[in-house]
Amino acid sequence: MESASKPKQTLFTPLKELAFRRLFIGQVLSDFGNWLDFTALAVLVVYTWGLGVEAVASLMFTMSISWVLLGPFLSVWVDRLPRRSMMIASALLRAAVVGSMIFVPNLYVLLPLVFFKGVLGAVNYPARQSAIRELVPEPLIPQAVALNQISFRVTQIVAPSLGGGIIALSGPRSVFAVEVFVLVLAGLFFLGLPRLAGEGAEASKERNFWAEFREGFQHIAARRQLSVAITLISVGFFIVFLYDGLLTVWTKEMALGEASYGLLLAAMGLGNVIGAVAAGQWTFWRNTPFQMMAGMAVLAGLINLVIGMSGFGYFDWPLAVWLGVFLVFGIVGAASTVPFGYILQAETPQHLMGRVSAVSGSIQNGAVLGAPAAGALLANLMGLGGVFLLAGVLMVTLALLVLLFLPRIVATHDSKQAEVA
């Protein structure tokens, strides 16, 4: 009977549950709101106010720093307070912040608003992770995690493009008005969620804030699989962001044409969606998620090596071939993040989900803050191709080390599980 029911579980099976369906739609709208103003903010700073790269860099830094600095602290309140209310408040307050951006006069007023919006996003992310765990049965968590990734990847591609279209029609400030509507709509879908478990007597107990704050870090340190997974994904992101900002220069050096950068990003974005869909539809990896992550990291490293060698003249391929390469690049990238999301959910008890996911997000965001600057410095020292080659070597080495020590990681985990039992 059990084996007969397995084929019925598809990527979209979790959406049959009304509560999760509302969460997912609200999540898509919330993610859309996060990315819709991405292009508008850059256009406002560069074209409307006539500012330079320093202003753009400060804008990008401000977008990320709130997650790094405040995410773990705010997550204590996420685990204390009603999660549904937190998601509703996050969406509606972000709508209010974005609405005020319509009237912002200069960069000095804009940056605090961007920071506050990031803080509210840092509240929404762990609350959403906790809600997934409560609304979805354990066998369907891989599919739910994949849907979460698809929402993030698709909105990351579509929303800035749509924002650019709105800018072309009526200017950057009109994007903010559309975003307000989207975020209010997200709040309404979150309002339709049921009262989540743990929101009641336990949430009202008197607790020590700093003791709870430490619990998230202590849990990660105590769970070998979880700590290794977070380390692997964070180092992986650092390696990716070493070269991410250099892709525009690479396309110019390869003489692929002015439109090539956008096309390559679109191919990678499409690959991200395909990879997330595939990992959610075929969950054969759920018992061996580290092997899946490491295998995808090896493939990503090999692609980096090819890109790096092309910088030294070894692969002079046309744009059509590179589009295929970057499509595969996107597939392996997404196919590695879905197993990570599953490990995060499987290795974390419900009452710690907010804190652990926030600490994980903070570590990941912190890992990439200095990567673009390091990549630019390395490009000056060893050339553009050298940065991609170095990234490829590091990625493959990291994956092989994980595979080499995986028996010890799993053995440590199994022995701890036996002790608990």
N, C-alpha and C positions, 0 to 999 in steps of 0.2 A: 504493500500500500504506500509506503514511504517513497519507494523508488518511482512509483507511478505518478506521484505528486510533484516530483522534482522538475520534469520537463515543463510544467505549467508556470514555473517561476521564471519570469522574464525581467528585463530591466525595469519595466513599467508596473510590475506587480505591486510595489508599495503604494502606487497612486490609486489603487482600488480602495484604500482606506481613506475615508472622507477627511479625517483629521490631518493625515499626512499630506493629502492633496491640497488642503488649504495652506498648510505650512509651506509646501513646495511653491505654490503660486505666489504666496507672499514673499518667499525667498527670492524668486525670480525677479519680482518687482523691486524688492529691496536692493538686489545686486545691480539691477538696471539703474536704479537711482544712484548707486555708488559710482558708476562709470559714465553716466550720461553727460555729466559736466566736465569730464576729463579734458576733452578738446576745447570746450568753451572757456575753461579757466586759462589754458595756455594762450588761446586767441586773445582773451581779455588782457592778459599781461603783456603779450608781445605786440599785438596790433593796435589795440585800443589805447593802451597806456604807453606804448613805444619803449618798453623795457627790454633788457638784454638777457644773456644766458644766466647771469647771476640770479636774476629774479626768478627765472624758470627753475633753476636748481633749488632755490629756497622754497619754491612752491612744492616741488616733488619731495623734498626732505620733510616738509611739514606734513604732507599727506601720510608719511610712513611713521614718523617719530612717535605719534600718540599711541600706536599699537605697541611699540617697544617699551615706552616709559610707563604707561598707565594700564595697559591690558591686564597684567597679572593682579594689580591692585583692585581694579574694577570687577574682576571675575569673582572675587570674594562675595560681592553683593549679588552677582548673578546667581551664585549657588544659594544665597540666603533668601532672595526675594522671589516672588512669583515670576516665572520665566515668560509666561504669556504677556504679563503686564510690561516686563522689560522690553520685549520685542515691539510691542505696540508703542511704548514711550520712545524707543529708539527711532522708529520710523517717523513718528509725528514730530519729534524734536528735530530730526534731520530735515524734515520738510520746512520747519520754521527757520532753521539756519540757512538752508538753500534759498528760501524766499527772501531773506535779508540780503543775500548776495546780489539780487537784482539792483539794489540801490547802493552797492559798495563803491566808494569814491576812489580808493587807491589800494596799493599793495599792503600797506600797514594795517588797514582794516580787514582786508581779505584774509591774510594769513591766520589771524586768530579764529576766524570763522571756519577756515579749512581744518585747523587743528581740532576745533570743537566737533566738527562733523566726523573727523577721524576717531575721536573719543567715543562718540555715540556708535560708530561702526564697530569699535572694539568691544562694546557691550553686547551688540547684536550677535556677533559671531559665536561666542561661547554659549549664549542662551539658545541659539539655534542648534548647536551641536548637542546640547542636553535634551532639547525637544525631540530631535531625531531618535535618540536612544530610548525615549519614553514612548514614542508613538509608533515605532517600527519593531516588529518581532525580530529576535536575534538572527534567524536564518535569512532575513531580507536586508540586513544592514549593509552588505556589500553593494546591493542595488541602490539603496538609499544614498550611500556615500557617492556612488557614481553619478546619480542624479544631481547631487550637490555640486560635484565637479562640473557637470555639464552646464548647470545654471551659471556658475562662475565663469567658465570659459566662453560660453556663447555671449553672455552679456558683456564680457570684456572686449569682445570683437564687435558686436552689433551696436552696443550703446554709444561708444565714441563716434562710430561712423554716422549713426542717426543724429547725434549731436552736431556733427559737422554739417549734415544736410540742413538742420534747423538753422544753424549759423548762416549758411549761404542764403537762406530765405529771409530771415528776419533778425540776424545779429545774435551775438553770444548771450546777451541777457535773457532772451526769450527761452533759451535752453533751461535756465533755472526755473522758469514758470512751469514748463512741462515736467521737470523733475519733481517739483512740489506735488503736482497731481499724482505722479507715479508713486511717490512715497506715502502719500495719504491713502492711496488705494492699497498699498502693501499693509499699512496699519489696519485697514478694515478686514483684510483676510486674516491677519494675526488675531484680530478680535473674535473671529469665528472659531478659534481653537478651543478645545475643551480645557477645563482646569487641570493643569498638569500635576502629576504625583509629586509629593514632597512640598507642595505649596500650602502650608497650614500650620499645624501645631509645631512641627519641627522647625519651620522657618522662623517662628516667633521666639524660639529659645534664646536665652542669653548666651552669647559666644564671645570668645576672644578673637579680635580681628587678626592679630599677627599670628596667632596659632593657626587659624584657618588659612592665612596667606601662605604659611610655610608648608601646609599639607600638600599643596599642588606640586611644589618642588620635591618634597620628600617622597611623594608617590612615584614621580618620574625616576628619581634616583634609585628607588627600591625595585622598580620593574625593569629588568634588564632589556627585555624586548622593546619596551616603550622608549627607554632612554637611547638605545641604539638606533631605533627608527627615527626619532627626532634629530639625533646627531647626523644620521645619513641624509635626511631630507634637507637639513639646514646647510650642511657642507655642500650638498648638491646644488642648492639655490645660490650659494656664494659663487661656486664655479660657473654657473650659468650667467650670473650677473657680471662676471669678469669680462665677458665678451658681448653681452646683450646690447650695450650701448655702442659697440663698435661695428654692428652689422651694417649701418648706413655707409660707413667708410669702406667696409669690405665690398659692398655692391658697387661703389664708385671705382675702387681699384680693379675690380673684375670687369669693368666696362659693361655692366648688365643693363644700363639705361636708368633714367630717372624714376620710372614707374616700378622698377624691380623691387625696391625695398617694401613698398606697400603690398605688392603681389606675394612676396616671400612671407611676410607677416600673415597675410590672409591664408596662404597654404599651411603655415604652421598652426594657425588658429583652427582651421578645418581639421587638421590632424589631431589637435587637442580634443575636439569633439568626438572624432572617430575613436580615439584611444579610450576616452572615458566611457563611451557607449559600449565598446567591445569588452572592457574590463568589468562593466556592470552586467552585461548580458551573459558572459561566460566566466563564471566565478570559480573555475577550476583551481585558482591560485589561493583560495581562502585558507587552506591548510598550510600553505608555503608562501606567505606574502613576502618574506625577505628574499626568497629566490626570484620572485617576480620583480621586486624593486631592483635587485642587483643585476638581473638580466637586462632590464631596460636601461640601467645605467651604463652597462657595457656597450650596448648598441648606441646610446647617445654619445659616449666617449669616442667610439669609432667614427661616428659622423663628424664629430669635432675634429678628429684627426684628418679626415678627408677635406674639410673646409680649410683647416690650417695648411695642408699641403698645397691646396689650390692657391693660397696666398703666396706660395713660393714658385708658382707656375707649373705645378705637376698635373692639375686637372683644369683644363680650359674648356669647361662645358657650357653649352647654351643655357639660356634662362629656363627653358622647358625642363631640362634635366634637374636643375637646381630646385625648381618648384616641387618636383617629386621627392628630392632629398629632404627638403624642409617639411613636406607633408609627413614623411616618415619620422622626422625629428619631433614633430608635434604629437604624433601617435605614441611614441615611446615615452615622451615626457608625461602625458596624461595617464598612460598605463602604469606609471610608477607612483603617481600621487594617490590613485584610488586605493591600492593596497595599504599605503600609509594611513589613509583615513580610516580604513578598517581596523588596523592595529590600534590606532588611537581610541576607537570606540570599544574594541574588544578588551583592551588592557586597562580600562578606566571604569571604576564603579560610578553609578549614576550620581551619587551625591558629590563627587569630585569632578564631574565632567566639565563644568564651567571653568574651574581653576586650571585643570590640566590642559584643556584646549587653548586657553588664553596664554598660559606659559609657553606652550608649544608655538603658538603664533608669534609671541614676542621674540622667542629665540630665532625663529625663521626670519622675521623681519629685521632683527638686529644683525643677523649674519650677512644680510645683503646691503646694509647701509654703506659700508666702505668699499664694496666690490667694484662699482663703476670707476671710482677714482683709482683703485689698484689696477684695474684693467687698462686704464689710460696710461698709467705710469709704465706698466709692463710693455705696452705697445710702443712706447718711445724707446725702451731698452732693447727689445727683442723683435720688434716688427709686429705687424698685425697678424700675419700667419703664425708667428711664434706664440701669440696669446691663445689662439685656437688650438694649436698643438699641445700647449701646456694644459689647457682645460681638458682636452681629450685624455691625456696621460693621467691627470689627476682623477678624472671620472672613472676610468677603467681600473686604476689602482684601488680606489675606494671600494668599488664593487667587488673586486677580487678579494680584498681584505675581509669584507663582510662574509663572502662565501667561505673563506678559509676558516674564520672563527665562528661560523654559524652553529656548528654542532655544540660548541661550548655555550653559546648564547641560549640555545634551546634547552640544553641540559640544565643550565642554571635556572631557567624559567620553570622547567618541569619539576625540579627538586623543590622549588618554593611552592609550587602548586600542591605538591604532595604534603608538604609541611602544613599548609593551610587546611587541607582535607583531613 
